[in-house]
Amino acid sequence: MAKKQAPEFEIEVGGEPYVWRLQRQPQWSSDTRGWQGMALAVRHAEGQREAVVEFPAGRQPAYGLPMLKPAQIKPELVARAIASAIEAGWDPLSRGKTVAIVVDADGG
């Protein structure tokens, strides 16, 4: 059985349509980095090249709290993260591999 992909959401940044989804929940990693923050997968609505925008870990959630839902992520944060990815050199309409971009907690 195939793994179900996370739902995608539309957003407009700089007059251009983009699609984003929650790629990774904040989680513990057993490698040397330890706690990891959330990551969003972003692509232009008319393109195929994705950028994975990684946020810092932040505070570790309390045990037993429900998981982060995409509806809890503010559209302003996503828009700033997309703008930061473009400023960092991501060309959403080009072809190529997925680009990983690290932003700060405010998406900048």
C-alpha positions in Angstrom: 0.0 0.0 0.0 1.4 3.4 -1.0 2.1 6.0 1.6 -0.5 8.8 1.6 1.0 12.2 0.8 0.2 15.2 3.0 -2.5 17.6 1.7 -1.2 20.5 -0.3 -2.2 24.2 0.2 -2.2 27.1 -2.2 -0.6 30.5 -1.4 0.3 33.5 -3.5 3.7 35.2 -3.0 4.8 38.1 -5.1 1.8 37.6 -7.4 2.9 34.0 -8.2 0.9 30.9 -7.2 2.7 28.4 -5.0 1.7 25.1 -3.4 3.1 23.9 0.0 2.7 20.9 2.3 4.1 19.9 5.7 7.1 17.7 4.8 8.3 16.9 8.3 6.9 17.3 11.8 9.2 18.6 14.5 10.9 15.5 15.7 13.8 13.9 17.6 16.6 12.6 15.4 19.1 10.0 16.6 22.0 11.5 14.6 24.2 14.3 16.0 21.8 17.1 15.2 19.3 16.0 17.9 15.9 17.8 17.8 14.8 18.9 14.4 12.2 21.5 13.5 9.4 21.3 10.9 10.1 21.3 7.2 7.8 22.6 4.4 7.9 21.3 0.8 7.2 24.2 -1.6 6.8 24.4 -5.3 5.5 26.8 -7.9 2.0 25.8 -9.0 3.1 25.5 -12.6 6.5 24.0 -11.9 7.9 20.8 -10.6 11.1 21.7 -8.7 10.6 21.7 -5.0 12.4 23.4 -2.2 12.3 21.9 1.3 12.3 24.9 3.8 13.7 23.8 7.2 12.9 25.7 10.3 14.9 25.6 13.6 13.9 23.1 16.3 12.5 25.6 18.8 11.1 24.3 22.0 10.6 20.6 22.4 6.8 19.8 22.6 5.5 18.3 25.9 4.9 14.6 25.9 1.4 13.7 24.8 0.6 16.9 22.9 -1.1 16.4 19.5 1.0 16.6 16.4 1.3 19.9 14.4 -1.4 20.3 11.8 -0.9 22.3 8.6 -3.8 24.5 9.5 -1.8 25.7 12.5 1.0 27.1 10.3 0.4 30.8 9.6 0.2 31.7 5.9 2.4 34.8 6.6 5.2 32.4 7.8 4.9 30.3 4.7 5.0 33.4 2.4 8.1 34.7 4.2 9.8 31.3 3.9 9.0 31.1 0.2 10.4 34.6 -0.4 13.5 33.7 1.6 14.0 30.6 -0.5 13.8 32.6 -3.7 16.3 35.2 -2.3 18.6 32.3 -1.4 18.8 31.3 -5.1 15.9 28.8 -5.5 14.4 29.1 -9.0 11.0 27.5 -8.7 10.4 27.2 -12.5 13.8 25.6 -13.3 14.4 21.9 -13.5 16.6 20.0 -11.1 16.9 18.3 -7.7 15.0 19.4 -4.7 16.8 22.2 -2.8 17.0 22.3 1.0 17.0 25.8 2.5 17.3 26.6 6.2 15.4 29.7 7.5 15.0 31.2 10.9 11.9 30.8 13.1 10.3 33.8 11.4 10.8 32.3 7.9 13.5 34.9 7.0 
